[in-house]
Amino acid sequence: MIKKIKASLSEKITFIFLLSLGIFSLTSFLLIKDKCLFVKDYNPLKITFDNPKNIAILNVPCGNVIIELYPNVSPNAVERFKTLIKSKAYDDVAFHRVIKDTLVQAGDLEFGKKGNLNYGKIGTGKSGLGNINSEVDVPFNFKKGSVALARTQKYNTEDSQFFIILRDEPLYETEYTPIGKVIYGLEALKKIKYLDKSQYVLRPDYINTLRMLIN
Amino acid sequence: MKLIKILILSLFVFIQAKADTIYNLIKIPNLEIYEINTSNKLRYLYAKQPFTIGIDNNINCYNSEKKRLDKKYKIIQKNLNKYDQVFLKKINLKYIVLCEKLSISGILTAGIPDHKMKTLIIDIKFDSKYFERVLHHEVFHIINDGYKDYFDEKEWSKLNDDNFKYTACSTCSNKTGLYVYKEFNGFFTEYSKSTASEDMAEVYSHIISDKDNVELKINNDPILKKKVEFIKENILKIDKNFKF
């Protein structure tokens, strides 16, 4: 005959403690794994904009990033950006160059597409529309959230690649062609995948979609 | 010992790769902003620590003490303010790097221009007697690198006496003196005789830094007169509004 052994009070407390610890650990693990947990996702349809024709919605893994474009600062660059957005060219394109708390860069349409990523050439790809001239003469304050077209070491080599700065970069004025500024959702960009030792990202995050608010 | 090695290795693994905006722009490490709010949009940077750049790391420069930096900055800015933003854009000059004991392959030098990177490195400890003129000398090298067709060395050499020949390079002879001759005979300084481009830079630097006297000085020297005209004519091709 098996005799029932009653758990003592201290054993009960230990059991409850271990159970709570297990639940806490599991929850923490799941929460920490979700990098977007505390990032606010903005719904552009619920926001009133002064100039909705110049609003672009960049959807990234942690939500929407709302960008106001400045055609009065750089008409040709904004036109190129809008052209590529309207053709949905930026969808599924990698954030191939990311520097923590500094900048995120995307827009290599040739070597940065999901499923067709070329790590050897990423960052050198073209859109097929040709280069456009740099527009760097209008004074522009490169504050956190500014969006600009990337280029090679030479001016007038802008095409489809763009970057968004996550900190103020006053030296970028007259260096890069500004096209706009993030007005909502900069936090989502801070969660884009980066590497500690390299600016170029292995298995990068992608742009889900990039659309104009009004087509 | 193994533990120490592991600790050192783990340090490298976990240290964050930081973004150096200045390095990304002009490929010179260890610099910081000195002043960027200038009327002609020149950006003044200074060496926070010594830096080494160039092929085989042959260019070296050292950081300065703040007092010297502040003193020399005023002189440099006063001189470079002679160039407006439009002209500086045309000649592709944007960054001025301030450091001291600047050397290339072990030879001390006043400045190193890099037209491609829009940068001029200046040794702020360079001989104060020639310092201001040397600034314009180095600016000319930036101009020359961008407009080789205008400043044709063969055309320039023809302005000299038939029997005169420049040396193969600016450091190929002992003709490095920057003192101004009393009798010119076609050259402002001994250094002018080293190469055609150094000669042009010397003439240009005299036109800019000593414009009130240069016309008088060249009156009795037909070669030098032609050289001054050559430089002025071609600078005006770059920017017709340039004020000498």
Boltz contact constraints between the chains, C-beta under 6 A:
constraints:
  - contact:
      token1: [A, 99]
      token2: [B, 19]
      max_distance: 6.0
  - contact:
      token1: [A, 102]
      token2: [B, 19]
      max_distance: 6.0
  - contact:
      token1: [A, 169]
      token2: [B, 21]
      max_distance: 6.0
  - contact:
      token1: [A, 170]
      token2: [B, 36]
      max_distance: 6.0
  - contact:
      token1: [A, 171]
      token2: [B, 21]
      max_distance: 6.0
  - contact:
      token1: [A, 196]
      token2: [B, 16]
      max_distance: 6.0
  - contact:
      token1: [A, 196]
      token2: [B, 17]
      max_distance: 6.0
  - contact:
      token1: [A, 197]
      token2: [B, 17]
      max_distance: 6.0
